Amino acid sequence: MHFITSIGKDIPVYIADTFKKRFLGLMGKKEGVYGLLLLKCNFIHTLFMRYQLDALYLDENDNIVAIKRCIKPFSIVPPVRGAVKVLEFPSSLQALAFLSTGTQIKFY
């Protein structure tokens, strides 16, 4: 699956659809040019992360409910009401530029 940013950058997105995949997330992974979609999820942690994350909280129709930028390693972000998915990217990608709440995103 891929996410196309508002400036046309194509970023591969991996899917975390099990408890283990959601719990481990990007933990221990090197910073790269990819994202992670956490299904059945409305909060995240960055325990044992090596870099900052940006996160889009999405509803069931992939509308943006909340945007969190520059989440520092070893943080816990509280649950976001109305979110059922979280899309994470390394902050260095600047994948969330020009996005705002209420916008519907598309995956390819």
C-alpha positions as CSV (number, residue, x, y, z in Angstrom):
1,M,0.0,0.0,0.0
2,H,1.2,3.6,-0.7
3,F,0.4,7.0,0.6
4,I,0.8,10.0,-1.7
5,T,1.6,13.2,0.2
6,S,0.1,16.5,-0.6
7,I,3.3,17.5,-2.4
8,G,3.3,14.3,-4.5
9,K,5.8,12.2,-2.6
10,D,5.0,8.4,-2.8
11,I,5.6,6.7,0.6
12,P,5.2,2.9,1.1
13,V,3.0,2.0,4.0
14,Y,3.1,-1.3,5.9
15,I,0.1,-2.6,7.8
16,A,0.0,-3.6,11.4
17,D,-3.2,-5.6,11.8
18,T,-2.4,-7.9,14.8
19,F,-1.8,-7.1,18.4
20,K,1.9,-8.0,18.2
21,K,2.4,-5.9,15.0
22,R,0.6,-2.9,16.6
23,F,2.5,-3.2,19.9
24,L,5.9,-3.5,18.2
25,G,5.1,-0.9,15.5
26,L,8.3,0.9,14.4
27,M,10.1,0.0,17.6
28,G,13.7,-0.9,17.0
29,K,13.4,-0.1,13.2
30,K,15.8,2.3,11.5
31,E,14.4,5.6,10.3
32,G,13.4,5.1,6.7
33,V,11.2,6.2,3.9
34,Y,8.0,4.3,4.9
35,G,5.0,4.6,7.1
36,L,3.0,2.2,9.3
37,L,-0.8,1.9,9.4
38,L,-2.0,0.6,12.8
39,L,-5.5,-0.9,12.4
40,K,-8.0,-1.0,15.3
41,C,-5.9,1.6,17.2
42,N,-6.6,5.1,18.6
43,F,-3.4,5.7,20.7
44,I,0.3,5.1,20.3
45,H,3.6,5.0,22.2
46,T,7.1,5.7,21.1
47,L,8.8,3.5,23.8
48,F,12.2,2.3,22.6
49,M,12.0,4.5,19.4
50,R,15.2,6.1,18.0
51,Y,13.5,9.0,16.2
52,Q,10.5,11.3,16.3
53,L,7.2,10.3,14.7
54,D,4.4,12.2,13.1
55,A,0.9,10.5,13.3
56,L,-2.4,10.9,11.6
57,Y,-5.4,9.6,13.5
58,L,-8.1,8.4,11.1
59,D,-11.8,7.4,11.4
60,E,-13.4,4.5,9.6
61,N,-13.6,6.4,6.4
62,D,-9.9,7.6,6.5
63,N,-10.8,11.1,7.4
64,I,-8.2,12.8,9.6
65,V,-9.5,13.1,13.2
66,A,-6.2,14.5,14.7
67,I,-2.6,15.2,13.7
68,K,0.3,14.8,16.1
69,R,3.7,16.0,14.9
70,C,7.2,15.5,16.3
71,I,6.3,12.9,18.9
72,K,9.5,12.3,20.9
73,P,10.9,8.9,21.7
74,F,9.7,7.3,25.0
75,S,6.3,9.1,24.9
76,I,2.8,7.9,25.3
77,V,0.1,9.7,23.3
78,P,-3.4,9.5,24.9
79,P,-6.3,8.0,22.9
80,V,-8.0,10.2,20.3
81,R,-11.8,10.1,20.3
82,G,-13.2,9.0,17.0
83,A,-10.0,7.4,15.7
84,V,-9.9,3.8,14.7
85,K,-6.6,3.8,12.8
86,V,-3.2,5.6,13.2
87,L,-0.8,6.3,10.3
88,E,2.8,6.8,11.5
89,F,5.7,8.3,9.7
90,P,9.2,9.3,10.7
91,S,9.0,13.1,11.3
92,S,12.0,13.6,8.9
93,L,9.8,12.7,6.0
94,Q,7.5,15.7,6.5
95,A,4.7,13.5,5.1
96,L,1.9,15.5,6.9
97,A,2.8,18.9,5.4
98,F,-0.3,20.8,4.3
99,L,-2.8,18.2,5.8
100,S,-5.5,19.3,8.2
101,T,-8.3,17.6,10.3
102,G,-11.4,16.6,8.3
103,T,-9.4,15.8,5.2
104,Q,-9.9,12.4,3.7
105,I,-6.7,10.6,2.7
106,K,-6.4,7.9,0.1
107,F,-4.2,4.9,-0.1
108,Y,-3.0,3.3,-3.3
